[in-house]
């Protein structure tokens, strides 16, 4: 049997997505069969048997699309984007014509629903969005990172009689200004009970969230200020017990967090300073045993 090495462990494939400039982010749907990428536009691709096929191209923002996310799996291929123009857009996927791989020309353009109230009335750039785990609720919670941290309730409305896509009623449930500066990332834990955020104030903050029927409560639980400068990314492990952060100070830090009802405990587990420059991204593997980080010069690190 051939030994696994760095050269044969992964298979590299180049995808020409027709982007005109820097690609800001990439997102997969729940089943890993579809991928969305964004720059000044938002594009969607569907995985075939041997290659990726471009299905749609969404061009609606006057400025860069900063993040793209697929909606919860039961909403199909619903795609949510945010951009530097301060607007969050909900895009319904174009339908495929019967017996064809091409989009139906009668519904080729994705329907755009815009609610500027969900993003500081369109005055401030929106840097990140994150869906909370649904857990059987009749509505969805969307965390928004802008000049503050906002939690928005998206309540699906009855489908249009003409067979149109899903529409939502939007309501801002909470807004937190403790960062007092630009917020770059928001991330929910697996249960949707804790929200982590990071920003230009060199702090990582955690918020406790409880939402049952019409009752909603959210409050800040802790602020971690061990980073020396801007914190770009926060990421939870699968169990929601470890939180990783990375920033301009070339450091990756992990935090152990325990939250049960009213009991909350948090402590720094480790600090990795092997990077020589800004660390852009951190991500856990599925088991939560490996942490990958990526720095500005294109080098990736694995921590166990």
Long-range contacts (C-beta under 8 A, 24 or more apart in sequence): 13-51, 13-52, 15-45, 15-52, 17-43, 17-45, 17-54, 18-43, 18-54, 18-57, 19-43, 24-64, 24-65, 24-66, 24-67, 25-66, 25-67, 25-68, 26-68, 27-68, 27-69, 27-70, 28-70, 29-70, 29-73, 29-77, 30-70, 30-72, 30-73, 31-73, 34-70, 34-77, 36-68, 36-70, 36-79, 37-68, 38-65, 38-66, 38-67, 38-68, 38-81, 39-64, 39-65, 40-64, 40-65, 41-65, 42-68, 42-79, 42-81, 42-91, 44-77, 44-79, 44-93, 53-101, 55-93, 55-94, 55-103, 56-93, 56-94, 56-103, 56-110, 58-91, 58-110, 60-89, 60-112, 61-85, 61-87, 61-89, 63-125, 66-125, 66-126, 66-127, 66-128, 67-126, 67-127, 67-128, 67-129, 69-129, 69-130, 69-131, 71-131, 71-140, 72-131, 72-134, 72-140, 74-134, 75-156, 75-166, 78-165, 78-166, 79-110, 80-129, 80-131, 80-142, 82-119, 82-126, 82-127, 82-128, 82-129, 82-144, 83-125, 83-126, 84-125, 84-126, 85-122, 85-125, 86-116, 86-119, 86-120, 86-121, 86-122, 86-123, 86-124, 86-125, 86-126, 86-146, 87-114, 87-116, 87-119, 87-122, 87-126, 88-114, 88-115, 88-118, 88-119, 88-126, 88-129, 88-142, 88-144, 88-152, 89-113, 89-114, 90-154, 90-166, 90-168, 92-164, 92-165, 92-166, 93-165, 111-164, 111-165, 113-167, 113-168, 115-168, 115-170, 117-170, 117-172, 118-142, 118-144, 118-150, 118-152, 118-170, 118-172, 119-144, 119-146, 119-150, 120-146, 120-147, 120-148, 127-182, 127-183, 127-184, 127-185, 128-183, 128-184, 128-185, 128-186, 129-186, 130-186, 130-187, 130-188, 130-195, 131-188, 132-188, 132-192, 132-195, 132-209, 133-188, 133-190, 133-191, 133-192, 134-192, 135-191, 135-192, 137-211, 141-173, 141-192, 141-209, 141-211, 143-186, 143-188, 143-195, 143-197, 144-186, 145-183, 145-184, 145-185, 145-186, 145-197, 145-199, 146-182, 146-183, 147-177, 147-181, 147-182, 147-183, 148-175, 148-176, 148-177, 148-179, 148-183, 149-175, 149-176, 149-178, 149-179, 149-183, 149-186, 149-195, 149-197, 149-205, 149-207, 150-174, 150-175, 150-176, 151-175, 151-195, 151-209, 151-218, 153-216, 173-211, 173-216, 173-218, 174-216, 174-218, 176-207, 176-218, 176-220, 178-205, 178-220, 178-223, 179-203, 179-205, 184-230, 184-231, 184-232, 184-233, 185-231, 185-232, 185-233, 185-234, 186-234, 187-234, 187-235, 187-236, 188-236, 189-236, 189-240, 190-236, 190-238, 190-239, 190-240, 191-240, 193-240, 193-259, 194-221, 194-236, 194-240, 194-257, 194-259, 196-234, 196-236, 196-243, 197-234, 198-231, 198-232, 198-233, 198-234, 198-245, 198-247, 199-230, 199-231, 200-230, 202-227, 202-228, 202-229, 202-230, 202-231, 202-247, 202-249, 203-227, 203-231, 204-231, 204-234, 204-243, 204-245, 204-255, 206-243, 206-257, 206-266, 208-259, 208-264, 221-259, 221-264, 221-266, 222-264, 222-266, 224-253, 224-255, 224-266, 224-268, 226-253, 226-268, 226-271, 227-251, 227-253, 232-278, 232-279, 232-280, 232-281, 233-279, 233-280, 233-281, 233-282, 234-282, 235-282, 235-283, 235-284, 236-284, 237-284, 237-288, 238-284, 238-286, 238-287, 238-288, 239-288, 241-288, 242-269, 242-284, 242-288, 244-282, 244-284, 244-291, 244-293, 245-282, 246-279, 246-280, 246-281, 246-282, 246-293, 247-278, 247-279, 248-278, 250-275, 250-276, 250-277, 250-278, 250-279, 250-295, 251-275, 251-279, 252-279, 252-282, 252-291, 252-293, 252-301, 252-303, 254-291, 270-303, 272-301, 272-303, 274-301, 275-299, 275-301
